[in-house]
Amino acid sequence: MIIDAHCHWLPEEIITNAHFFSRAWGDIEAGLASMETNGIDAAVLTYPSSDAHLKLGGYAAAAEIFNANLALLAKKYPGRLIGSAVLPFGDGEAMADTVRRAHEEQGLRAVSLASSYAGVFLDDSMFEPAYRAAADAGMPVFVHSQTVSPAGSDRVSDPLLTPVVEYVFDITLCIGKMLMFGLLREYAGVIKFIFANSGGAVPYLAARFDDTYRMLRGVNFVKDLGSDPSEHLRGIYVDTGGERESAALLPALKFFGPGRLLWGSDWPAKKDPAPSLRAVKGLGLGMKEEEGVTGGTLACLLGIS
């Protein structure tokens, strides 16, 4: 079973109120045709983050529009399209209520968060009620890089550097802050956090995390995490984010292991899923491990038989 862990779709009302997205992001028929062509059995639809909330009157309005439309789509294509609910950032209890409604009423099977919101990362206590609700519902939490004013954009704003470099910075900082706040330790085995794009720079920084942590613990200059940072970081899941070169996936594969790596196409930003599937097949994994990366592991996380 092949499941796409990193796929997007947006309803018309979000597209027309956002400054970036074309109508291709709402063409689900093209997405389904691509799935059929490439032998993809199912796709998890997550929110790529946008600025539509600015014109729609806030995060709550944008979340209501997205979730309601996504629920209809998931019901129209059961088993093929798997919905993940956007949360109304800014109100902890409202976010928790949205998680519960998504699970109990709308048939959505996961939660979709950005790595930050106007500089507020996912370690903020505001998210705690939503995390508890997700844990109770057994819903995985997909985390996509923030695309609106990500970390570093206040210093450098460039149409190429921002998506290439700053999206990676933002999701890396998000994971780091969740590590230091203790969330990765607290929710280990309770919530399945799935971070886009190999978890940013985490695979490259893991040894530096450990070395620096040990040095600073030696002079009591950093909080006690209970074990090396890498032990907590290895507890998350990451997707391949449409990466088309096997070599680029090797750091994530080496650090996280195949059981924590999920294939994702990043459709429709990357319109052809075939090269990213070939990149996974080029990793030289055994058949069972490859099947896990391309869908088996995610099926387990989502409770799909």
PATORNU-49593 format. One record per residue (C-alpha): x, y, z. Coordinates in steps of 0.25 Angstrom, whole numbers, padded with zeros to 4 digits, always signed. Last residue first. Layout:
! residues N
XYZ
...
//
This chain:
! residues 305
-0023-0007+0032
-0022+0008+0034
-0020+0012+0048
-0014+0025+0044
+0000+0022+0050
-0001+0008+0045
-0004+0013+0030
+0007+0023+0032
+0017+0011+0034
+0012+0003+0023
+0012+0014+0013
+0024+0017+0005
+0034+0016+0016
+0028+0003+0022
+0028-0003+0008
+0043+0000+0007
+0046-0006+0020
+0039-0019+0017
+0046-0020+0003
+0060-0017+0008
+0065-0003+0006
+0075+0001-0005
+0072+0016-0004
+0068+0016-0019
+0054+0012-0016
+0052+0024-0008
+0057+0033-0019
+0049+0026-0029
+0036+0030-0021
+0041+0044-0021
+0043+0044-0037
+0029+0038-0039
+0021+0048-0031
+0020+0058-0043
+0014+0071-0039
+0024+0076-0029
+0016+0088-0022
+0004+0080-0025
+0008+0070-0019
+0019+0070-0008
+0021+0055-0011
+0023+0049+0002
+0030+0036+0007
+0030+0034+0021
+0043+0032+0030
+0042+0028+0044
+0043+0012+0042
+0054+0015+0032
+0064+0020+0042
+0064+0034+0048
+0078+0037+0047
+0083+0029+0035
+0070+0031+0027
+0070+0046+0030
+0084+0047+0026
+0082+0038+0014
+0070+0045+0008
+0078+0055-0001
+0086+0043-0007
+0073+0037-0012
+0070+0050-0020
+0056+0054-0023
+0051+0060-0010
+0036+0061-0010
+0036+0065+0005
+0042+0052+0010
+0034+0051+0022
+0039+0051+0036
+0034+0044+0049
+0038+0048+0063
+0045+0039+0074
+0059+0040+0068
+0059+0055+0074
+0057+0050+0088
+0069+0041+0088
+0077+0051+0079
+0076+0061+0091
+0084+0053+0100
+0076+0048+0112
+0068+0053+0124
+0067+0067+0117
+0074+0074+0128
+0073+0089+0126
+0085+0096+0121
+0097+0103+0127
+0100+0093+0138
+0115+0093+0135
+0116+0079+0130
+0101+0080+0125
+0107+0091+0115
+0118+0081+0109
+0108+0069+0109
+0098+0078+0101
+0108+0083+0091
+0112+0069+0088
+0098+0064+0087
+0092+0075+0078
+0105+0075+0070
+0103+0061+0067
+0088+0063+0063
+0091+0075+0054
+0091+0069+0040
+0078+0060+0043
+0071+0072+0049
+0073+0082+0038
+0059+0082+0033
+0051+0070+0039
+0052+0061+0027
+0044+0071+0019
+0031+0071+0027
+0030+0067+0042
+0021+0056+0047
+0018+0056+0062
+0012+0043+0066
+0006+0046+0080
+0006+0037+0092
+0019+0029+0089
+0027+0041+0093
+0018+0052+0097
+0025+0057+0110
+0039+0055+0104
+0036+0062+0091
+0029+0072+0098
+0041+0075+0108
+0042+0090+0105
+0056+0088+0100
+0051+0077+0090
+0039+0085+0085
+0048+0097+0083
+0058+0089+0075
+0046+0083+0066
+0041+0097+0063
+0055+0103+0061
+0057+0092+0050
+0043+0095+0044
+0046+0110+0043
+0060+0108+0038
+0056+0099+0027
+0045+0109+0022
+0056+0119+0023
+0066+0113+0014
+0059+0108+0001
+0046+0115+0002
+0052+0128+0007
+0064+0128-0001
+0057+0128-0015
+0047+0139-0014
+0056+0147-0004
+0053+0153+0009
+0065+0154+0018
+0066+0159+0032
+0051+0159+0036
+0050+0146+0027
+0059+0139+0037
+0049+0130+0043
+0037+0128+0034
+0029+0140+0030
+0017+0132+0023
+0022+0119+0018
+0022+0112+0032
+0028+0098+0030
+0018+0087+0031
+0015+0079+0044
+0006+0067+0043
+0000+0063+0056
-0005+0048+0057
-0019+0046+0063
-0021+0036+0074
-0033+0043+0079
-0028+0045+0093
-0014+0049+0088
-0020+0059+0079
-0029+0065+0090
-0017+0066+0099
-0009+0072+0088
-0020+0082+0086
-0021+0086+0100
-0005+0088+0101
-0005+0097+0089
-0005+0110+0096
+0006+0105+0105
+0016+0110+0094
+0025+0099+0089
+0019+0099+0075
+0025+0112+0071
+0020+0126+0072
+0028+0135+0062
+0015+0139+0055
+0010+0125+0055
+0021+0114+0055
+0023+0100+0050
+0010+0100+0043
+0000+0090+0048
-0009+0079+0042
-0016+0069+0051
-0020+0055+0047
-0032+0046+0043
-0043+0055+0039
-0057+0049+0039
-0064+0062+0042
-0072+0058+0054
-0064+0051+0065
-0049+0053+0060
-0051+0067+0054
-0060+0072+0065
-0050+0067+0076
-0038+0074+0069
-0046+0087+0067
-0050+0087+0082
-0036+0086+0085
-0032+0098+0076
-0044+0105+0082
-0038+0102+0096
-0025+0108+0093
-0029+0120+0086
-0019+0127+0077
-0018+0118+0065
-0031+0112+0060
-0027+0098+0056
-0025+0092+0042
-0031+0077+0042
-0024+0066+0034
-0032+0059+0023
-0029+0045+0017
-0033+0044+0002
-0033+0030-0004
-0040+0022+0007
-0053+0030+0006
-0054+0039-0007
-0066+0047-0005
-0065+0046+0010
-0051+0051+0010
-0055+0063+0000
-0067+0067+0009
-0058+0067+0022
-0048+0075+0014
-0058+0086+0011
-0062+0087+0026
-0048+0087+0030
-0043+0098+0021
-0055+0107+0023
-0055+0105+0038
-0040+0107+0039
-0040+0120+0031
-0051+0126+0040
-0043+0122+0052
-0030+0127+0047
-0035+0141+0046
-0045+0150+0038
-0044+0144+0024
-0035+0154+0018
-0023+0151+0028
-0027+0137+0030
-0023+0134+0015
-0008+0137+0019
-0005+0122+0016
+0000+0109+0022
+0002+0097+0013
-0010+0090+0020
-0010+0075+0019
-0016+0065+0011
-0012+0051+0014
-0012+0042+0001
-0017+0028-0002
-0014+0017-0012
-0003+0023-0020
+0000+0014-0033
+0006+0026-0040
-0004+0028-0051
-0016+0026-0041
-0010+0036-0031
-0007+0046-0043
-0022+0045-0047
-0026+0047-0032
-0018+0060-0032
-0023+0065-0045
-0037+0062-0040
-0034+0070-0027
-0031+0082-0034
-0031+0092-0023
-0016+0095-0022
-0016+0096-0038
-0025+0108-0035
-0012+0116-0032
-0007+0119-0018
+0001+0131-0014
-0007+0143-0009
-0017+0136-0001
-0032+0140-0001
-0035+0133-0015
-0028+0120-0011
-0035+0119+0003
-0049+0121-0003
-0046+0111-0014
-0043+0100-0005
-0028+0096-0003
-0021+0083-0006
-0008+0078-0002
+0000+0065-0001
+0011+0060+0009
+0009+0046+0014
+0006+0040+0001
+0001+0026+0004
+0006+0013-0004
+0000+0000+0000
//
